[in-house]
Amino acid sequence: MKTQEFLTLLTENKDKTLLFQFAPNQFVRPGYHITEVKNTMIESVDCGARSSSWNETVIQLLESPSEEGKGYMTSFKALGILKKVNSIRPFDPDSEVKFEYGNPYFHTAQLFVNEHKLLDDRLIFNLAVTATQCKAEDVCGIPSEKETMTAETCCTPGSSCC
């Protein structure tokens, strides 16, 4: 989901309670905070020696057990926080939005928005992890389930990989 689409959903649903589901039937607990917003530029080089770059907006969510009784954040409050951030460090509206989250039972990860839904008075974002992938499979190839890529098959001189 692009940052602008996320902000538009918040704007259109200001009166809704904002929930984040990070695993089946597991939600970020009430009383969570938006503790940091990162406008990041990723510059990478893949195993085929090709470079690429893109921007991401990473919103960090933190559970606060002492605030749990206060209930969930509203879209209106989240939008206020994000507008303040945008006034200091403007967002790239076309960047992918991700959520950084973890708790004692779920490893800290950057999660993308898999889907969103409106359910009564709630705006729910279902988050998911992204599997790693070879971005240069046309150069390196991806081993089939029966093959195992070893240093000899991929990383030998002249193989155009690694």
N, C-alpha and C positions, 0 to 999 in steps of 0.2 A: 504494500500500500504506500502510495506517495504521501509525503508530508502534507501537501495541500488538501488531499482527500481526507486525511485524518482531521485536520483543522476544520474543514467544512462540516464533517459529521458532528464534531463537537458544537459548532455554531448552530447547526440545525436542530440539535438535541440538548440545548442548554439546561433544560429542566430534568434531564435524565440522570440517574445514578450511574456512575462509570465503573464497570467491572472488567477485570482482565483474567481470563482463564488460561493458565499456563500448562495444564495437563487435563485429561478427561475428568470432569467434575471437581477440579481443584482450582480455586481462585486465589488471587492475591488477597490477603485478609483485609477486613475493614481497618481503617486508620492508616492505610499506606500513604506514603508521601512521594511526590516527584522530587527527588533529591538532586538531580543533575540532568542537564540537557546538553548533549554533545553534538556539535555540527562538525562532522568529520569528513575529511577528504582522504579516500583510500587510493594509494598508488601501489600497484602490484606488478610483479613479473611472474608469469606462469612457467611451468616446467618446459615449455616450448620456446622460452626466451622472448615471449611477447609481453609488452607492457600494456597496462590499461589503467584507467582511473575513473572514480565515481565518487559521489557524495552520499552521505548517510546522515540521518538525524537519529540519534540514540537517546531515548528517554529512560532514565534510571528510576525504577520503582523500588522503594524500601518499605518493608513492613515495620511498624512501630508497635510492639505489644502494649506499651503504655497508652496508646491512642486507639486501641481496638474498639472500645465502647463508643467511639465517636461516629461510627458508621463509615460508609464508603464516600469517597470524593464524588462530587457532581461534575458533570461535563462543564458547567459554568466555571467552577473553581479551576479545573485543569486548563481551560481556555484562558483564564486570567493569568495563570502562571506562564503559559506558553507565549502569550502576547507580550508579557514583560521580558521574557528571554529574547523574543524576536526583536524587541526594541533595542536590546543591547548587542546581540549577535544574530543578525538576520538569518532566517532559514533559507535553504534552497528549496522552493516549493516542489520541485521535481525529484528531490532525493527520497530514497526509500526510508520509511520510518521503522525503527526497531525499538524494542523494549529490553532493557537490561534488568534482569531480575534473578534472584536466588533466595533460598531460605534454608534452614537446617536440613530439609528433606528433599530439596531440589537444587542441583548444582547451578551456580551462577552462570548465566548464558545470555547472549543477545538473541532475542526471539523476534521473528517477523510476524506480521498480522496475517494469519491464515484466512480468517473471515471475520465479519462482524454481523451482529444481529440486534434488532430492537425487540425487547420482550417486556411488555407492560411499561413500567417506569424505568427500565434499565437499558443502557447501551453497553453491550457486551462485545469485547474483542477477544477472539480466540487466537492465542499465540502458539507458535510452533518453532521448532528448531529447523535449521537448514542442513541437509546432508552435505558433506564435503564432496567435491567432484573434481575431476581432471578438466581443466579449461583448455587444454591443448590436445584433446584426444585425437584430433586429426594428425598430429605430429607424433605423439607418444603412443596412442592407442590405449584402450582400457582393457585390462586382462579380463577374460571371461571367468566365470565362476570356477572353471577347471584349471585355469592358468594361474600361475603365481609370477608376478613380475619381480625379477631379481636384478641386482646390479649388472649382471652379465647381459640380460635381455634389454635393459633400458639405458643404463648409464655407461655404456661403452663408448669410447671415442668414435665420433662420426655417426652416432645413432640419432642425432638431433633432439635428444631428450636429456634433461639433467645436465 
